[in-house]
Amino acid sequence: MLAAASALGIGIFIVAGPYWRDGGLVHEGIEWIGVGLITICVLGRAWCILHIGSRKNLEMVEDGPYSVVRHPMYVFAIIGAYGMGAQAGGLTAALVCGFVTWTILSMLSEADDETMVEIFGARYFHYMMRVPAFIPNFSLYRSSSSLTFGPRQLVVMCLDAMIFFASIPVMEVFDHLHESGTLPTLLWLP
């Protein structure tokens, strides 16, 4: 679903350009906010990957980011989606990207919760009752004294980061193609 939404988004940017001029204060400011959101996303998802390591679905992870929110990878992906949309230099794309991602991941989180209840039973059910799905409750934070991860998790972190950071040069190419007239601008997005 996310791949289809991404393909649709890229299709829109073929004919849609930013309302604010590339290089202008508003356009560049929104892009820099997007870079900040993408950075938060990448660092947050790395934090999650380091905590879950190779334990996913083998044991319940209730520490680190998983102690304050049940689906921290999704939360950081939503933040990253807002940032990726902001790379278009407008608020509309940021809001649409974030909302679409939130909608899709909300549905996926329900299926994830059902699977985890099947695997871990009452223990996960109690975790669900205590820990919110998407809005972190930082008063619940607790962390283990050590993390165990291997080279595979480091590779996953790097690939994960590349996907989010790739939106920056991709949107710059679209900006350039619209500015040069190579791509028609049929719609301006604020």
C-alpha positions as a Markdown table, in Angstrom:
| # | Residue | x | y | z |
|---|---|---|---|---|
| 1 | Met | 0.0 | 0.0 | 0.0 |
| 2 | Leu | 2.8 | 2.4 | 0.8 |
| 3 | Ala | 4.6 | 1.6 | -2.4 |
| 4 | Ala | 1.4 | 2.3 | -4.4 |
| 5 | Ala | 0.9 | 5.6 | -2.5 |
| 6 | Ser | 4.5 | 6.5 | -3.2 |
| 7 | Ala | 4.2 | 5.8 | -6.9 |
| 8 | Leu | 1.0 | 7.9 | -7.0 |
| 9 | Gly | 2.8 | 10.7 | -5.2 |
| 10 | Ile | 5.7 | 10.6 | -7.6 |
| 11 | Gly | 3.2 | 10.7 | -10.5 |
| 12 | Ile | 1.6 | 13.8 | -9.1 |
| 13 | Phe | 5.0 | 15.5 | -8.8 |
| 14 | Ile | 5.6 | 15.0 | -12.5 |
| 15 | Val | 2.9 | 17.6 | -13.2 |
| 16 | Ala | 2.8 | 19.5 | -9.9 |
| 17 | Gly | 5.3 | 22.0 | -8.7 |
| 18 | Pro | 5.7 | 24.0 | -5.5 |
| 19 | Tyr | 3.7 | 27.2 | -5.1 |
| 20 | Trp | 6.6 | 29.0 | -3.6 |
| 21 | Arg | 9.6 | 29.6 | -5.8 |
| 22 | Asp | 12.6 | 27.2 | -5.4 |
| 23 | Gly | 15.4 | 29.0 | -3.6 |
| 24 | Gly | 12.9 | 31.3 | -1.9 |
| 25 | Leu | 12.8 | 31.6 | 1.9 |
| 26 | Val | 9.5 | 29.8 | 2.4 |
| 27 | His | 10.3 | 26.9 | 0.0 |
| 28 | Glu | 13.8 | 26.4 | 1.4 |
| 29 | Gly | 12.5 | 26.7 | 5.0 |
| 30 | Ile | 9.9 | 24.0 | 4.5 |
| 31 | Glu | 12.5 | 21.8 | 2.8 |
| 32 | Trp | 14.9 | 22.2 | 5.8 |
| 33 | Ile | 12.1 | 21.4 | 8.3 |
| 34 | Gly | 11.6 | 18.3 | 6.1 |
| 35 | Val | 15.2 | 17.4 | 6.4 |
| 36 | Gly | 14.9 | 17.7 | 10.2 |
| 37 | Leu | 11.9 | 15.4 | 10.3 |
| 38 | Ile | 13.6 | 12.9 | 8.1 |
| 39 | Thr | 16.6 | 13.0 | 10.4 |
| 40 | Ile | 14.4 | 12.4 | 13.4 |
| 41 | Cys | 12.8 | 9.5 | 11.6 |
| 42 | Val | 16.1 | 7.9 | 10.6 |
| 43 | Leu | 17.6 | 8.2 | 14.1 |
| 44 | Gly | 14.4 | 7.0 | 15.7 |
| 45 | Arg | 14.0 | 4.0 | 13.5 |
| 46 | Ala | 17.7 | 3.2 | 14.1 |
| 47 | Trp | 17.0 | 3.4 | 17.9 |
| 48 | Cys | 14.1 | 0.9 | 17.3 |
| 49 | Ile | 16.1 | -1.5 | 15.2 |
| 50 | Leu | 18.9 | -1.5 | 17.8 |
| 51 | His | 16.4 | -2.3 | 20.6 |
| 52 | Ile | 14.5 | -5.0 | 18.7 |
| 53 | Gly | 17.6 | -6.5 | 17.1 |
| 54 | Ser | 16.9 | -10.1 | 16.0 |
| 55 | Arg | 14.3 | -10.6 | 18.7 |
| 56 | Lys | 11.3 | -9.5 | 16.6 |
| 57 | Asn | 8.4 | -12.0 | 17.1 |
| 58 | Leu | 10.7 | -14.3 | 19.1 |
| 59 | Glu | 10.3 | -12.4 | 22.4 |
| 60 | Met | 8.4 | -9.4 | 23.5 |
| 61 | Val | 10.4 | -6.2 | 23.4 |
| 62 | Glu | 9.1 | -3.7 | 26.0 |
| 63 | Asp | 12.1 | -1.5 | 26.6 |
| 64 | Gly | 13.5 | 1.6 | 24.9 |
| 65 | Pro | 11.2 | 3.1 | 22.3 |
| 66 | Tyr | 8.8 | 0.1 | 22.8 |
| 67 | Ser | 8.3 | 1.0 | 26.4 |
| 68 | Val | 6.6 | 4.3 | 25.5 |
| 69 | Val | 4.7 | 3.4 | 22.3 |
| 70 | Arg | 3.7 | 0.0 | 20.8 |
| 71 | His | 4.6 | 0.9 | 17.2 |
| 72 | Pro | 7.6 | 3.2 | 17.3 |
| 73 | Met | 8.9 | 2.2 | 13.9 |
| 74 | Tyr | 5.5 | 3.3 | 12.5 |
| 75 | Val | 5.6 | 6.6 | 14.5 |
| 76 | Phe | 9.0 | 7.5 | 13.1 |
| 77 | Ala | 7.9 | 6.4 | 9.6 |
| 78 | Ile | 5.0 | 8.9 | 9.8 |
| 79 | Ile | 7.3 | 11.6 | 10.9 |
| 80 | Gly | 9.6 | 10.7 | 8.0 |
| 81 | Ala | 6.6 | 10.8 | 5.6 |
| 82 | Tyr | 5.9 | 14.4 | 6.7 |
| 83 | Gly | 9.5 | 15.2 | 6.0 |
| 84 | Met | 9.6 | 13.5 | 2.7 |
| 85 | Gly | 6.5 | 15.5 | 1.6 |
| 86 | Ala | 8.1 | 18.7 | 2.8 |
| 87 | Gln | 10.9 | 18.1 | 0.3 |
| 88 | Ala | 8.4 | 19.3 | -2.3 |
| 89 | Gly | 8.7 | 22.7 | -0.7 |
| 90 | Gly | 5.1 | 23.0 | 0.4 |
| 91 | Leu | 2.9 | 22.2 | 3.3 |
| 92 | Thr | 0.2 | 20.4 | 1.2 |
| 93 | Ala | 2.5 | 17.6 | 0.1 |
| 94 | Ala | 3.9 | 17.2 | 3.7 |
| 95 | Leu | 0.4 | 17.0 | 5.2 |
| 96 | Val | -0.9 | 14.6 | 2.5 |
| 97 | Cys | 2.2 | 12.3 | 2.8 |
| 98 | Gly | 2.0 | 12.2 | 6.5 |
| 99 | Phe | -1.8 | 11.6 | 6.6 |
| 100 | Val | -1.7 | 8.8 | 4.0 |
| 101 | Thr | 1.2 | 7.1 | 5.8 |
| 102 | Trp | -0.6 | 7.4 | 9.2 |
| 103 | Thr | -3.8 | 6.0 | 7.7 |
| 104 | Ile | -2.0 | 3.0 | 6.2 |
| 105 | Leu | 0.1 | 2.3 | 9.2 |
| 106 | Ser | -2.8 | 2.6 | 11.5 |
| 107 | Met | -4.5 | -0.3 | 9.7 |
| 108 | Leu | -1.3 | -2.3 | 9.7 |
| 109 | Ser | -0.8 | -1.7 | 13.4 |
| 110 | Glu | -4.1 | -3.4 | 14.2 |
| 111 | Ala | -3.1 | -6.5 | 12.3 |
| 112 | Asp | 0.3 | -6.4 | 14.0 |
| 113 | Asp | -1.4 | -6.2 | 17.4 |
| 114 | Glu | -3.6 | -9.2 | 16.6 |
| 115 | Thr | -0.5 | -11.2 | 15.5 |
| 116 | Met | 1.3 | -10.3 | 18.7 |
| 117 | Val | -1.7 | -11.4 | 20.8 |
| 118 | Glu | -1.7 | -14.7 | 19.0 |
| 119 | Ile | 2.1 | -15.1 | 19.6 |
| 120 | Phe | 2.4 | -13.8 | 23.2 |
| 121 | Gly | -1.2 | -14.1 | 24.5 |
| 122 | Ala | -2.2 | -12.3 | 27.7 |
| 123 | Arg | 1.2 | -10.7 | 28.2 |
| 124 | Tyr | 0.9 | -8.7 | 24.9 |
| 125 | Phe | -2.8 | -7.9 | 25.7 |
| 126 | His | -1.7 | -6.3 | 29.0 |
| 127 | Tyr | 1.1 | -4.5 | 27.1 |
| 128 | Met | -1.6 | -3.2 | 24.7 |
| 129 | Met | -3.7 | -1.9 | 27.6 |
| 130 | Arg | -0.7 | -0.2 | 29.2 |
| 131 | Val | 1.3 | 1.2 | 26.2 |
| 132 | Pro | -0.4 | 3.5 | 23.6 |
| 133 | Ala | -0.2 | 2.5 | 19.9 |
| 134 | Phe | 1.0 | 5.8 | 18.4 |
| 135 | Ile | 1.2 | 8.7 | 20.9 |
| 136 | Pro | 4.2 | 8.1 | 23.1 |
| 137 | Asn | 3.8 | 8.2 | 26.9 |
| 138 | Phe | 7.3 | 9.1 | 28.0 |
| 139 | Ser | 6.4 | 8.5 | 31.7 |
| 140 | Leu | 6.5 | 4.8 | 30.9 |
| 141 | Tyr | 10.1 | 4.9 | 29.6 |
| 142 | Arg | 12.5 | 2.2 | 30.7 |
| 143 | Ser | 15.6 | 0.8 | 29.1 |
| 144 | Ser | 17.7 | -2.3 | 29.4 |
| 145 | Ser | 21.3 | -2.0 | 30.5 |
| 146 | Ser | 22.6 | -3.4 | 27.2 |
| 147 | Leu | 21.7 | -3.9 | 23.5 |
| 148 | Thr | 22.5 | -6.9 | 21.4 |
| 149 | Phe | 22.5 | -6.6 | 17.6 |
| 150 | Gly | 24.5 | -7.9 | 14.7 |
| 151 | Pro | 25.7 | -6.8 | 11.3 |
| 152 | Arg | 22.4 | -7.6 | 9.7 |
| 153 | Gln | 20.7 | -5.0 | 11.9 |
| 154 | Leu | 23.3 | -2.4 | 10.9 |
| 155 | Val | 22.7 | -3.1 | 7.2 |
| 156 | Val | 18.9 | -2.8 | 7.8 |
| 157 | Met | 19.5 | 0.5 | 9.5 |
| 158 | Cys | 21.5 | 1.9 | 6.6 |
| 159 | Leu | 19.1 | 0.7 | 3.9 |
| 160 | Asp | 16.2 | 2.1 | 6.0 |
| 161 | Ala | 17.9 | 5.5 | 6.2 |
| 162 | Met | 18.7 | 5.6 | 2.5 |
| 163 | Ile | 15.0 | 5.2 | 1.6 |
| 164 | Phe | 14.0 | 8.3 | 3.6 |
| 165 | Phe | 17.0 | 10.4 | 2.6 |
| 166 | Ala | 16.5 | 9.5 | -1.1 |
| 167 | Ser | 13.5 | 11.9 | -1.1 |
| 168 | Ile | 15.8 | 14.9 | -0.8 |
| 169 | Pro | 17.7 | 14.5 | -4.2 |
| 170 | Val | 14.6 | 13.1 | -5.9 |
| 171 | Met | 12.5 | 16.2 | -5.1 |
| 172 | Glu | 15.5 | 18.5 | -6.0 |
| 173 | Val | 15.5 | 16.9 | -9.4 |
| 174 | Phe | 11.7 | 17.5 | -9.8 |
| 175 | Asp | 12.2 | 21.1 | -8.7 |
| 176 | His | 15.0 | 21.6 | -11.3 |
| 177 | Leu | 12.9 | 19.9 | -14.1 |
| 178 | His | 9.9 | 22.2 | -13.3 |
| 179 | Glu | 12.1 | 25.3 | -13.0 |
| 180 | Ser | 13.7 | 24.6 | -16.4 |
| 181 | Gly | 10.4 | 23.9 | -18.1 |
| 182 | Thr | 11.4 | 20.3 | -18.9 |
| 183 | Leu | 8.4 | 19.1 | -16.9 |
| 184 | Pro | 5.1 | 21.0 | -17.2 |
| 185 | Thr | 3.7 | 22.6 | -14.1 |
| 186 | Leu | 0.0 | 22.0 | -14.3 |
| 187 | Leu | -0.7 | 22.3 | -10.6 |
| 188 | Trp | 1.0 | 24.5 | -7.9 |
| 189 | Leu | 0.9 | 23.0 | -4.4 |
| 190 | Pro | 1.1 | 25.4 | -1.5 |
